[in-house]
């Protein structure tokens, strides 16, 4: 469940449990219900939220753009080659070409 949709589902669960915790503490503060029962429910809800927090930490958010590890170096080399080609007296500016394939091959958009 390492997807963005999975993370959203876990975050919704956390919000639901947090709401339950808030209602229980409000009821305890107002003296509504049996204190011992409320305390047990509150402890269970707090434990559930702690487990959800651990799951959220385990879910790795995918980066918006996955870059090649050597992308910066490849880009630097391409810029240097382009500068050399543009400054070469025997080559017109319109004839300058990069010898490498483009570094970015596509993009994926996620909601």
C-alpha positions as CSV (number, residue, x, y, z in Angstrom):
1,X,0.0,0.0,0.0
2,X,2.8,2.4,-0.9
3,X,0.7,4.3,-3.4
4,X,-0.7,7.8,-3.1
5,X,-4.2,6.3,-2.9
6,X,-3.1,4.0,-0.1
7,X,-1.6,6.9,1.8
8,X,-4.8,8.9,1.4
9,X,-6.8,6.0,2.8
10,X,-4.6,5.7,5.8
11,X,-4.7,9.4,6.4
12,X,-8.5,9.3,6.3
13,X,-8.5,6.5,8.9
14,X,-6.2,8.6,11.1
15,X,-8.6,11.6,10.8
16,X,-11.6,9.3,11.8
17,X,-9.7,7.9,14.8
18,X,-8.6,11.4,15.8
19,X,-12.2,12.6,15.7
20,X,-13.2,9.6,17.9
21,X,-10.5,10.5,20.4
22,X,-11.7,14.1,20.5
23,X,-15.3,13.1,21.1
24,X,-14.3,10.7,23.9
25,X,-12.2,13.3,25.7
26,X,-15.0,15.8,25.4
27,X,-17.5,13.3,26.8
28,X,-15.0,12.5,29.7
29,X,-14.6,16.2,30.4
30,X,-18.3,16.8,30.4
31,X,-18.8,13.8,32.7
32,X,-20.9,11.9,30.2
33,X,-20.8,8.1,30.5
34,X,-18.8,5.7,32.6
35,X,-15.3,7.0,33.2
36,X,-13.7,3.5,33.3
37,X,-15.4,2.5,30.0
38,X,-14.4,5.8,28.4
39,X,-10.9,5.5,29.6
40,X,-10.6,2.0,28.0
41,X,-12.1,3.2,24.7
42,X,-9.7,6.2,24.7
43,X,-6.7,4.0,25.3
44,X,-7.7,1.8,22.5
45,X,-8.3,4.7,20.1
46,X,-4.9,6.2,21.1
47,X,-3.2,2.9,20.4
48,X,-5.0,2.6,17.0
49,X,-3.8,6.1,16.1
50,X,-0.2,5.3,17.1
51,X,-0.4,2.2,14.8
52,X,-1.7,4.3,11.9
53,X,1.1,6.8,12.5
54,X,3.6,4.0,12.2
55,X,2.0,2.8,8.9
56,X,2.1,6.4,7.6
57,X,5.9,6.5,8.3
58,X,6.3,3.3,6.4
59,X,4.5,4.6,3.3
60,X,7.1,6.2,1.1
61,X,5.7,9.0,-1.0
62,X,6.8,8.7,-4.6
63,X,8.8,11.7,-5.9
64,X,7.0,13.8,-8.4
65,X,9.8,13.3,-10.9
66,X,12.1,10.3,-10.7
67,X,15.5,11.6,-11.8
68,X,18.4,9.7,-13.0
69,X,21.2,9.7,-10.4
70,X,23.7,11.2,-12.9
71,X,21.2,13.6,-14.6
72,X,23.0,16.8,-13.4
73,X,26.4,15.5,-14.8
74,X,24.8,14.5,-18.1
75,X,23.1,17.9,-18.4
76,X,26.4,19.7,-17.6
77,X,28.2,17.7,-20.4
78,X,25.4,18.4,-22.9
79,X,25.6,22.2,-22.1
80,X,29.4,22.1,-22.5
81,X,29.1,20.3,-25.9
82,X,26.5,22.7,-27.1
83,X,28.6,25.7,-26.1
84,X,31.6,24.2,-27.9
85,X,29.5,23.6,-31.0
86,X,28.0,27.1,-31.0
87,X,31.5,28.6,-30.6
88,X,33.1,26.5,-33.4
89,X,33.8,28.6,-36.4
90,X,33.1,25.8,-38.9
91,X,29.6,25.2,-37.6
92,X,26.7,27.5,-37.9
93,X,24.4,27.9,-34.8
94,X,21.6,26.1,-36.6
95,X,23.7,23.0,-37.1
96,X,24.6,22.4,-33.4
97,X,23.3,19.1,-32.1
98,X,23.6,17.2,-28.9
99,X,24.9,13.7,-29.1
100,X,23.0,12.3,-26.1
101,X,19.4,11.2,-26.0
102,X,17.1,13.5,-24.0
103,X,17.4,13.0,-20.3
104,X,13.7,13.2,-19.7
105,X,11.7,10.6,-21.6
106,X,8.2,11.2,-20.2
107,X,6.1,12.5,-17.3
108,X,3.3,10.9,-15.3
109,X,0.7,13.0,-13.6
110,X,-1.0,11.6,-10.6
111,X,-4.0,13.1,-8.8
